[in-house]
């Protein structure tokens, strides 16, 4: 069995524990060989009271020894206090030396950084803490956008449920793509998202516009990415002049209608690339981007990659 040790502390986020352990456990129950034996540990073996109020039994971190497969550090509201605990960091460094790989979930990256395990490495964390991590630990190259980052044997994931994506990638690394996809299906995970996919979709990055007219136009654009969404057409839909619509978009969204349309179309294309086998030409037409070259340009702007590379990464080979 591959031994996986998860480190918890007061005010750990419950999902930061359950997401990776759930993936490892599902892989084991459905035939991964060798499977995974998961343990939750804490200083002194004290129960881990999570941020939602549930308390989890734990073994003593100090007593962990022998060969380990993975050390996973959870995040949560208590991560800053935990990162100042010299004893916890001492044992984290000790376990990292015993383990084949080191993993953090969300703000667990703060503990890895405090222990010096991210020095001269690329890493990610929850997007709301990325700037803080970069400022406090300048030896770490912080990627604020990616869902997860692998640098050597150190793997960091972004906010909370992105741990599912990272752990699926680790299962694939251990057992191949077919078992990893089966685990994803069993967990009803929509897709195995690639690590370089943006943490925050433009559709959830901010609340819907307060202005009713702008909100209705945005909903129309999202629902009909392949339609004629030129400035004049959108203005007629909204019942205002193109100039006034541009002013409303600038005030509400900080962008122009044309840029918003382009981003929506790129995201629609990303979904089709990941979920279908349609050729690029068909996807470009269906999403209103018309040509594969326009599709490539839109993808480079939004995802900093090519459509073909995105499709390969989304399917993990």
N, C-alpha and C positions, 0 to 999 in steps of 0.2 A: 504493500500500500504506500502511496505517496503521502507523506505526513505534512499537513498544512496547519500552521499555527497562526491564529488570528489574535492580534493584540487589541484589547479593549481597555477603557479607562472611564472614569466618571463623565457623564454627559456625552457618551458616544452616540452617534446616529444609528438607530436600529437597522435601517436599510443598508448602511455601510457594512454591517456584519452579515445580514441575511442575503444580500444580493450575491456576493462571491461564494459564500458557503452553500447557498441554494444551488448554484450552477455546479459546483464541485460534487455535491451530494447527488444531484440528478444524473450527472455523468457516471458516477459509481453505480447507482441503482440500475442504470440501463446499460451496464456491461462494459464500461471502460476498464481496460486491463493493462497495467495495474490501476486500481481505483484510488480514491482519495480518502484519507482519514483526517477529519477536521477537528481541531481543538480550539476553544476560546480560552485565552489566558489573560491574567491581570497581575499587577503587583500584589504579592501576598495571597493570591488566589481569592481576593475579595470579589463578591458579586458585582457585576457590571450593571450599574443603573443607567439605562439609556436615556436619551434626551426626551423621549416620549413618555417616560415613567415606568416602562417595563424593566424588570431586573433579570439578568441572565447569570446563571451559575458559571464559574470560571475556575480553571486550574491555576496553580502558582507559576507565574512567569519565571521566577528564579530557579525553579526545578526543571525547566525544559533543557534537555541536552540531547546529544546524539545527532545523527544525520537528519536533516530536514529537507523537504522538497521546496516549500514556499513559506515565507513569512509575510503575512498580510497585516498592514496597519490601517485600522479603520479611522474615519474622520468623525467630525461632529462638533457641536458647540464647545466641548471641553478641550479641543485640540491645542489651543494656545497654552493653557495651564499644563497640559500633559507634556508639551514640548519644553517646559521649564523644569521638568522633574529629572534631575541628574541620574537617579537610579534607573528610571524607565529608559532613558537614552542609553545608559551603559548596557543594559540587557538587550536593547534593540540592536546595538552594534554587535553584541556577542552572538545573537541569533542570526543576524545577517551573515556573519562569518561561517555559520554552520549550514546555511541554506543554499540550495541551487539557485533560487531567485528571490527577490524582494519586491513586494507589491504594496502600493498604497491606494486607498480609496478616498477620493474627494480631498478634504483638508488633512487627511493622514499624511499627505506630502509634507506638511509642516514638521512633523516628527522626523521624517526621513532627512529633511534639510537640517534640522537642529542636530541630528546625530552625525552630520557630515556625509551621509550616504548619497546625497545628490550633487555633491561638489563636482563641477566640470561635466555635468550631465544635463541633458534636456529632460524636462519634466512638465507635467500639467497638474492642475488642481481645479477646484470649483471656480468658475469664472469670476465670482464675486470676491475671491481671495487671491486671484492671480497677481494683481499689482502689489499687494501686501507681501506675498511670498518673494517676489522679485526684489522688492526694496529691502527686505530684511536679510535675504540670503543672496548677495550679488554673485556668488560663485555658481549659482544655479541658473541655467538658461530656461526661463519659464515660457512655455507655450500656452497662452491663455485661451486658445480656441479649440484645440483638438479634444476628442472624446477620450483618447488615451495615448500615451507615449511610451515606447519601449526603447531603452538605451542600455545596451548590454543586457545584464541580468536584472536590471532594475526597471520596473514597470509601474507607471503612475496613471491613475484614471481621474477623470474630471468629476463633476457633481454626481453623487449618489448612484442613480441607476446606471450610469455609464460603466459601473463596476461589472454589470452583466456583460456588456460588450467586451471589456478587457478579459474577463474570466473565460468567456467563450473563445476568445483568441488564444488564451493559454491552453484550454482544452484541445483546441485544434493543433497547437504546437506540440502537444504531448501525444495526441491520438489520431490526427489527421482531420480533414475537413468534413467528411461524412458524419462521424460521431458528433462533432461540434454542431453541425446543422440539425441533427436529430435532437440534441439537447435543447437547442433554440426552439424547435417545434414543440417539444414537450413542455417547455416553460411558457409557451404562447408568446415568445418574443417575436415581434413583427419581422425583424431582420437582424442578421449579424452586421451591425454597422461598422464601417471601417474606422480605424483610429483617427484618421485625418478629417473625418466628417465634423462639421462645426458643432460645438456644444449646444448652441442656441439657434434654433430655426428662426428665420425672420418672422414666422407666423406666431411664435410664442415669446420672442425676445422682448416685446413690449405689449402693453394692453392695447386693445382695439382703439382706434382714434375716437376721441370724445365727440368730434363733429359728426353728426349723423350723415351728412352728405358724403364726406370722405370715407366713412366706414362703409357705406353702401357701395361706393365705387371700388373700394378695396375688396369687398366680398365678391363683387362682379368679376374683377380681374382674377381672383383666385379660382373662381368657379369656371371661368372660360379662358384659360391661358392661350388657347389656339385661335381665339376670335380676333377680329380687328379691334385692337386696343390703342389705336393712335390717339393723339391728343384731341383732335376734333371729334372723334367718335365718343371718347369718354366724356368730353364736355357736353355733347348732346345727351348722353345717358344721364348726366348729372343735372342737366338743365341750366348750365352756366356757360360762360365764355371760357375758351381754353386758357386765357390769361388768368382769369379768376380761379380756375381749378388748379393751376400751377401755384398760385399764391396760397391756396388752402393746403396743398400737399406740403409746401415748404414750411408752413406754420405748424401743421399737425404731425408731419412725419420727418421733416428735415431733409426731404429729397424731392425729386421731380416725379411726375406721373410716369415718364418714360423709364427712368431708372428703376422705379418700383416694379413696373411691368416686366422689365428684363430680369430682375431678381426672382420674381414669382415664376417666370417661365423656366429659369435655371433650376429652381427647386422642384418644379413639376417634372422636368427632365431627369433630375436625380432620382426621383421616385420610380420612374419608368426604367431607368438604367438598372436599378437594383432589383426590381420586381419582375421584369420581363426580358425577353430575348429579342425585342424589336431592334432592327438596325438603327444606326445613328441618324440616317436620313429620315426614317419614319418618325423617330422621336422628335427630331428638330421640327418637322412639319406639324406634328400633333401638338406640340407645345408653343407654336407660333414663332419659333426661331428661324424657320424657313430653310436655312442651309446648315450643313455640318460645321462650316467655318464660324458662323454666328454662334452656334451651340458651343464650340470650343472656346470662343472668346468670352462668352457669358460665364462658362464654367471656370475659366481661369480667374475671372474677376471675383466670383463668389466663393469658390472652393479651393483656389490655388492648385488645381490639378486638371488633368484632361478627362473627358467623358469616359474614354476607354479604361484609363487607370482607375477611375472611380468605380466603374462596373466590376473590374477584377477585384478590387479591394472589398467591395460590398459583398461579393460572393466568396471571399477568402480563397481566391485561386480558382 
